[in-house]
Amino acid sequence: MKQFLSCDWGTSSFRLRLIDVSGFQIVAEETDNIGIAATFALWKQSGKPEEERRSFYLGIINKYIEKIESKTSSSLNGVQLIISGMASSTMGFVDIPYSELPVGTDGMNIKTRAISSDGNFDHDVVVISGLRSDDDVVRGEETQLIGCIDPSQGKIDDELFIFPGTHSKHIFVSNDQIVDIKTYMTGEFFELLSQKSILRLSVENNDVQSNPQASTSFKMGVNDAIDANLLNAAFKVRTNGLFNKLSNRENYDYLSGLLIGTELKELNTSAIKKISLVGGSNLGEYYRCALEELGLLSRMHEINATRADEAVVRGQYKIYKTIMK
């Protein structure tokens, strides 16, 4: 295989890339906000029978393949397509059960589904499932994690990988095995509190990418989270404004620090030896600042934006190679 099509299809986003396997170079890509949730809604609106569901979703992918063909002035007929993320969920087009933990970081035990090309879609497809523990699940980040791991670094043991996001994921690795998952609804809680609750009157986003290291109010929120009950501490966002302690813009950062600090504070008492922060985005900077404020910087390793961005592609290819053996 010299090239393959990499599709990362999340709940709210879609990304399709043409990858040159030599060096994992991105030849061309298409991104959109037509995530699985929006696609599922379109599918329901279509009123088509269930047996046409797969072709409906693949038809959407095909439109983006055609755009990449136009960009590269080449035919991609027959090029392998590998999909990770929410395509394997009940909202997707092929419902693959979660792979149960523990799962090796080589991707060997992750469930996949192969779909052969046909007259309507001229690409063999491999869809990658997610992972589950007894009480948590993940779809997509497991592929990214597998792609983050460099085999030349030796055994991965007693390490926590943090994936910031709307639903922040903490994935624990021991002895080269993914052994546990924890999901934190940090981003969603922030949206609900800042836009839907009474606190919306006390916060204001200035829509400018801020520097958490320079934000005293963000750090204040992180520290207030350490010993606080969140349900009580959140109301301080209201009183910060009422008592003129913080401006609405400062309160926005305070709320962010309070929620991220709540997510991370239990790591203070954890015996985890290494914390890998996957990202490099502005959100990742907030997590880095919070970990520093919590005194955890010495245990933290940052996987930079370039490596994190390539990780999905590398993870997809690694999983594909294991199932082809």
C-alpha positions as CSV (number, residue, x, y, z in Angstrom):
1,M,0.0,0.0,0.0
2,K,1.5,3.3,-1.1
3,Q,-1.5,5.5,-0.2
4,F,-4.7,5.3,1.8
5,L,-7.7,7.4,2.6
6,S,-7.9,8.3,6.3
7,C,-11.3,9.3,7.7
8,D,-11.6,10.6,11.2
9,W,-15.4,11.0,11.7
10,G,-16.3,12.4,15.1
11,T,-19.6,13.4,16.6
12,S,-19.4,17.0,15.3
13,S,-16.6,16.9,12.8
14,F,-15.4,15.2,9.6
15,R,-11.9,14.9,8.2
16,L,-10.8,13.0,5.2
17,R,-7.2,12.8,4.1
18,L,-5.2,11.2,1.4
19,I,-2.0,9.8,3.0
20,D,1.3,8.9,1.4
21,V,2.4,6.0,3.6
22,S,6.1,6.9,3.1
23,G,6.5,9.3,6.0
24,F,2.8,9.6,6.5
25,Q,2.6,12.8,4.4
26,I,-0.8,14.4,3.9
27,V,-1.2,14.7,0.2
28,A,-4.6,16.5,0.4
29,E,-7.5,16.8,2.9
30,E,-11.1,17.9,3.3
31,T,-12.7,18.9,6.6
32,D,-16.3,19.8,7.5
33,N,-18.6,20.1,10.4
34,I,-20.9,17.3,9.1
35,G,-20.1,15.0,12.0
36,I,-21.8,11.7,12.7
37,A,-24.6,13.4,14.7
38,A,-25.5,15.7,11.8
39,T,-25.2,12.8,9.3
40,F,-27.5,10.7,11.4
41,A,-30.1,13.4,11.5
42,L,-29.9,13.7,7.7
43,W,-30.3,10.0,7.5
44,K,-33.4,10.0,9.7
45,Q,-34.9,12.8,7.6
46,S,-34.3,10.9,4.4
47,G,-36.9,8.3,5.3
48,K,-34.9,5.7,3.4
49,P,-35.0,2.0,4.5
50,E,-32.4,0.7,6.9
51,E,-30.7,-1.5,4.3
52,E,-29.7,1.7,2.5
53,R,-28.1,3.3,5.5
54,R,-24.5,2.2,4.7
55,S,-24.7,3.5,1.1
56,F,-26.1,6.8,2.4
57,Y,-23.1,7.4,4.6
58,L,-20.6,6.2,2.1
59,G,-22.2,8.4,-0.5
60,I,-21.3,11.4,1.7
61,I,-17.7,10.2,2.0
62,N,-17.6,9.8,-1.7
63,K,-18.4,13.5,-2.3
64,Y,-15.3,14.4,-0.3
65,I,-13.2,11.8,-2.1
66,E,-14.2,13.5,-5.3
67,K,-13.0,16.8,-4.0
68,I,-9.6,15.3,-3.1
69,E,-9.5,13.8,-6.6
70,S,-10.1,17.3,-8.0
71,K,-7.4,18.8,-5.9
72,T,-4.8,16.2,-6.8
73,S,-6.0,15.8,-10.5
74,S,-5.9,12.0,-10.0
75,S,-8.2,9.0,-9.7
76,L,-8.4,7.4,-6.3
77,N,-10.4,4.4,-7.4
78,G,-9.5,1.3,-5.4
79,V,-7.5,3.2,-2.7
80,Q,-8.1,1.7,0.7
81,L,-10.3,3.7,3.1
82,I,-9.8,3.4,6.9
83,I,-12.3,5.0,9.2
84,S,-12.1,5.7,13.0
85,G,-14.3,7.6,15.4
86,M,-18.1,7.5,15.6
87,A,-18.8,5.7,12.3
88,S,-18.9,2.5,14.2
89,S,-21.5,3.7,16.7
90,T,-25.2,3.3,16.7
91,M,-25.4,6.7,15.0
92,G,-22.9,5.5,12.4
93,F,-23.4,3.2,9.5
94,V,-21.9,0.0,10.9
95,D,-22.5,-0.8,14.6
96,I,-19.4,-2.6,15.9
97,P,-19.4,-3.6,19.6
98,Y,-16.8,-1.9,21.7
99,S,-13.5,-3.8,22.3
100,E,-13.3,-4.7,25.9
101,L,-10.3,-3.7,28.0
102,P,-7.5,-4.5,28.3
103,V,-6.3,-3.9,24.8
104,G,-2.7,-3.8,23.6
105,T,-1.2,-0.6,22.4
106,D,-0.2,-2.4,19.2
107,G,-3.9,-2.4,18.2
108,M,-4.0,-6.1,17.9
109,N,-7.2,-6.7,19.9
110,I,-9.3,-3.8,18.6
111,K,-12.4,-4.9,16.7
112,T,-12.7,-3.8,13.1
113,R,-15.2,-4.4,10.3
114,A,-14.1,-4.9,6.7
115,I,-16.4,-3.8,3.9
116,S,-15.6,-4.8,0.3
117,S,-15.9,-2.3,-2.6
118,D,-18.8,-2.7,-4.9
119,G,-20.4,-0.9,-7.8
120,N,-21.5,2.0,-5.7
121,F,-18.4,2.6,-3.8
122,D,-15.0,1.7,-5.3
123,H,-13.0,1.5,-2.1
124,D,-12.4,-1.4,0.3
125,V,-13.2,0.0,3.8
126,V,-11.9,-0.9,7.3
127,V,-14.0,0.6,10.2
128,I,-12.3,0.7,13.6
129,S,-14.4,0.2,16.8
130,G,-14.0,1.9,20.1
131,L,-13.1,0.6,23.6
132,R,-15.1,0.0,26.7
133,S,-14.4,-0.6,30.4
134,D,-17.0,-1.7,32.9
135,D,-18.4,1.8,33.1
136,D,-16.9,4.0,30.4
137,V,-16.3,4.1,26.6
138,V,-14.2,5.8,24.0
139,R,-14.4,6.0,20.2
140,G,-11.6,7.7,18.3
141,E,-9.1,8.6,21.0
142,E,-7.9,5.0,21.2
143,T,-6.7,5.2,17.6
144,Q,-5.0,8.5,18.3
145,L,-3.3,7.0,21.4
146,I,-2.0,4.0,19.4
147,G,-0.6,6.4,16.9
148,C,1.1,8.5,19.5
149,I,3.1,5.6,20.8
150,D,6.6,5.3,19.4
151,P,7.8,1.7,19.6
152,S,11.4,2.8,19.8
153,Q,10.7,4.3,23.3
154,G,10.3,0.9,24.8
155,K,7.5,-0.4,27.1
156,I,4.8,2.0,28.0
157,D,3.9,1.5,31.7
158,D,2.0,3.4,34.4
159,E,1.2,6.3,32.0
160,L,-1.9,8.4,31.7
161,F,-2.8,10.0,28.4
162,I,-5.1,13.1,28.5
163,F,-7.1,14.1,25.5
164,P,-8.8,17.5,26.2
165,G,-12.1,18.1,24.5
166,T,-15.8,18.6,25.0
167,H,-15.7,15.2,26.7
168,S,-12.1,15.0,27.9
169,K,-10.7,11.5,27.9
170,H,-8.2,10.0,30.4
171,I,-6.7,6.7,29.1
172,F,-4.5,4.6,31.4
173,V,-1.7,2.4,30.0
174,S,0.1,-0.3,32.0
175,N,2.6,-2.8,30.6
176,D,1.7,-1.8,27.0
177,Q,-2.0,-2.4,27.7
178,I,-4.8,0.1,27.7
179,V,-6.4,-0.8,31.1
180,D,-8.8,2.0,32.0
181,I,-10.8,4.9,30.6
182,K,-12.3,7.9,32.3
183,T,-14.5,10.5,30.6
184,Y,-14.9,14.0,32.0
185,M,-17.7,16.2,30.6
186,T,-15.6,19.3,31.2
187,G,-16.2,21.1,27.9
188,E,-19.9,20.3,27.9
189,F,-20.4,21.5,31.5
190,F,-18.5,24.7,30.6
191,E,-20.9,25.3,27.7
192,L,-24.0,24.5,29.8
193,L,-22.9,26.7,32.7
194,S,-21.6,29.6,30.6
195,Q,-24.5,29.7,28.1
196,K,-27.6,28.1,29.8
197,S,-27.4,28.7,33.5
198,I,-27.7,31.8,35.7
199,L,-23.9,32.1,35.4
200,R,-24.2,33.2,31.8
201,L,-24.9,36.7,33.1
202,S,-21.6,36.7,34.9
203,V,-19.2,35.6,32.1
204,E,-18.2,37.0,28.8
205,N,-15.9,35.5,26.1
206,N,-13.9,38.1,24.3
207,D,-13.3,35.7,21.4
208,V,-9.6,36.4,21.5
209,Q,-7.2,33.4,22.0
210,S,-6.0,34.1,25.6
211,N,-2.9,33.0,27.4
212,P,-3.8,30.9,30.4
213,Q,-0.3,31.5,31.9
214,A,-1.1,35.2,32.0
215,S,-4.6,34.7,33.4
216,T,-4.7,35.1,37.2
217,S,-8.4,34.3,37.2
218,F,-7.9,31.0,35.4
219,K,-5.2,30.0,38.0
220,M,-7.5,31.1,40.8
221,G,-10.2,28.8,39.5
222,V,-7.8,25.9,39.3
223,N,-6.8,26.4,42.9
224,D,-10.3,26.9,44.2
225,A,-11.2,23.6,42.6
226,I,-8.7,21.7,44.8
227,D,-10.6,21.5,48.0
228,A,-14.0,22.7,46.8
229,N,-17.3,21.1,46.1
230,L,-18.0,22.0,42.5
231,L,-21.7,22.6,43.1
232,N,-20.9,25.3,45.7
233,A,-17.7,26.6,44.0
234,A,-19.6,27.3,40.7
235,F,-21.8,29.8,42.4
236,K,-18.6,31.9,43.1
237,V,-18.7,32.8,39.5
238,R,-22.0,34.6,40.3
239,T,-20.7,36.3,43.5
240,N,-17.4,37.3,41.8
241,G,-19.5,39.5,39.6
242,L,-21.9,40.7,42.2
243,F,-19.1,41.8,44.6
244,N,-16.9,43.2,41.8
245,K,-14.1,40.8,42.4
246,L,-13.7,39.8,38.8
247,S,-14.9,41.2,35.5
248,N,-17.1,39.1,33.3
249,R,-14.2,38.3,31.0
250,E,-12.0,37.3,34.0
251,N,-14.9,35.2,35.3
252,Y,-15.0,33.3,32.0
253,D,-11.4,32.2,32.6
254,Y,-12.2,31.5,36.3
255,L,-15.0,29.1,35.3
256,S,-12.7,27.4,32.9
257,G,-10.0,27.0,35.6
258,L,-12.6,25.7,38.1
259,L,-13.8,23.0,35.7
260,I,-10.4,21.9,34.4
261,G,-9.1,22.0,37.9
262,T,-12.0,19.7,39.1
263,E,-11.1,17.3,36.3
264,L,-7.5,17.1,37.1
265,K,-7.3,17.5,40.9
266,E,-7.5,13.8,41.7
267,L,-4.1,13.4,39.9
268,N,-2.6,15.1,42.9
269,T,-3.0,11.9,44.9
270,S,-2.5,9.5,42.0
271,A,0.6,7.3,41.8
272,I,0.7,7.6,38.0
273,K,4.4,8.1,37.0
274,K,3.9,9.9,33.7
275,I,1.1,12.2,32.4
276,S,1.1,12.7,28.6
277,L,-1.0,15.6,27.4
278,V,-2.1,15.0,23.8
279,G,-2.7,18.2,21.9
280,G,-0.9,21.4,21.5
281,S,-4.1,23.5,20.8
282,N,-5.1,26.5,22.9
283,L,-7.2,24.1,25.0
284,G,-4.1,22.0,25.6
285,E,-2.4,25.2,26.9
286,Y,-5.1,25.5,29.5
287,Y,-4.5,21.9,30.6
288,R,-0.8,22.5,30.7
289,C,-1.2,25.6,32.9
290,A,-3.6,23.7,35.2
291,L,-1.2,20.8,35.6
292,E,1.6,23.2,36.4
293,E,-0.7,25.0,39.0
294,L,-1.4,21.6,40.6
295,G,2.3,20.9,40.9
296,L,2.2,18.1,38.3
297,L,4.5,19.6,35.7
298,S,7.4,17.4,36.5
299,R,5.3,14.3,35.6
300,M,3.9,15.8,32.5
301,H,5.0,15.1,28.9
302,E,3.5,17.1,26.1
303,I,2.8,15.4,22.7
304,N,3.0,18.3,20.4
305,A,0.4,19.4,17.9
306,T,2.1,17.9,14.9
307,R,2.6,14.5,16.4
308,A,-0.9,14.6,17.8
309,D,-2.3,15.5,14.4
310,E,-0.5,12.7,12.7
311,A,-1.4,10.2,15.5
312,V,-4.9,9.4,14.1
313,V,-3.3,8.5,10.7
314,R,-0.5,6.5,12.2
315,G,-2.9,4.7,14.6
316,Q,-5.3,3.8,11.7
317,Y,-2.4,2.4,9.7
318,K,-1.0,0.5,12.6
319,I,-4.3,-1.2,13.4
320,Y,-4.8,-1.9,9.7
321,K,-1.4,-3.6,9.5
322,T,-2.2,-5.8,12.5
323,I,-5.4,-7.1,11.0
324,M,-3.7,-7.8,7.6
325,K,-1.1,-10.1,9.2
